[in-house]
Amino acid sequence: MKKTLAVILASAMAVSLTACGGSKAPETTAAKTEAPAADSKAEDSKMEDKAEDTQAASGDAQAASDASGNVMLYSSMQEDQLMAIKEGFEKKYPNIKMDYYFAGTGKVITKIATEHQSGQVAADVIWVGDPSDYIGFKKEGILAKYSSPEAGAIADKFIDSEGYYTGARMMNMSIGYNSSLVTEEEAPKSWNDLLDAKWNNQIVMTDPSSAGTTKYFVGALLSSPDYGEEYFQKLKDNGCELESGTTATHNQVAAGAYKVGIMLDYVTQNLMDEGSPLGFTYIDSDLVSIFSPIGLVEGCANETNGKLLYDFILSKEGQEILVENNLLSVRDDVDQKGASVEDIAKAAMTVDLQSLSDNSDQIIDTFDKIFK
């Protein structure tokens, strides 16, 4: 694929529309007599559909005005995106206050585990980066089954087969760079390019113990016969450094402390939109593409509002908010701002979520043995 972020977000997805036509039948007296009745029926049908749409909209508005109270979201997503979701949700449900706790995935999971051991997780909805974590949440009884009415527009591969969680955003781990120090042509185009001596002591990545997306990336490469422990040892030997959080990693590259980094597409684009000198390369093989699910907490304090928030995040309206904030939607009816999801899918690694979940602690232990 070898496209920068700006290029891949600029290439529009083609939509093909085919119009069908037929020959005109000979005009007869019967046809003349029946046509007005058919037109009348069609017009009546249109009026009925319009009335139903109006009634449905009125019902939705009434339901929104009747909903009240609070809802709590635990998330590792960037705060700007959380604020955008909060604004949209509270606009739709003006009598519900949406609160959130946000931190790196490691801290969010620690909070969830501690509260679960105490008897109840205080969140109504959970939204962290690594989809393999939800297998553990499900096993521990932290999640409730919930089938959202919005799921019809989402591919089955993003939905838990038992109904405990649903993918709610897409993001990609690849290689970012400081565009003031590195040209697009010079930027690494593969994971192995980072092992080149010219990037010695110029590489940064996030500690996987603090960021779920990085843990997913590390787990994916560790489980691959093309990379494994040997790859991370070579990366360490080439002077790759660690940062404690995703935002810090991206800011360090933007500041020029490092020339290149293992970075997320949407965080990089957010900083680019603010004027930071960054570039991003979607590598054309073994791209680590991640779908980030949401789950409803079992026995949560605000179950009804939790379901409303869950539905809103998955709705076309909610997904369009995410797309405006440089994320990819999981819905098949949302304009992705030109992002080539097909190209991303072709370049993405195949990852075994169950294996990542089963070996979660081992992934961190193996990485720490090399880097710490």
Secondary structure, DSSP 8 states (H G I E B T S, - for coil): --EEHHHHHHS-----------------HHHHHHHHHHHHHHHHHHHHHHHHHHHHHHHHHHHHHH--EEEEEEE-S-HHHHHHHHHHHHHHSTTEEEEEEE--HHHHHHHHHHHHHHT--S-SEEE-S-TTHHHHHHHTT-EE----GGGGGB-GGGB-TTSS-EEEEEEEEEEEEETTTS-TTTS--STGGGGSGGGTT-EEEE-TTT-HHHHHHHHHHHTSTTSHHHHHHHHHHTT-EEESSHHHHHHHHHHTSSSEEEEEHHHHHHHHHTT--EEEEE-SSSBEEEEEEEEEETT-TTHHHHHHHHHHHHSHHHHHHHHHTT-B-SBSSS--TT--HHHHHHHB----HHHHHHTHHHHHHHHHHHH-
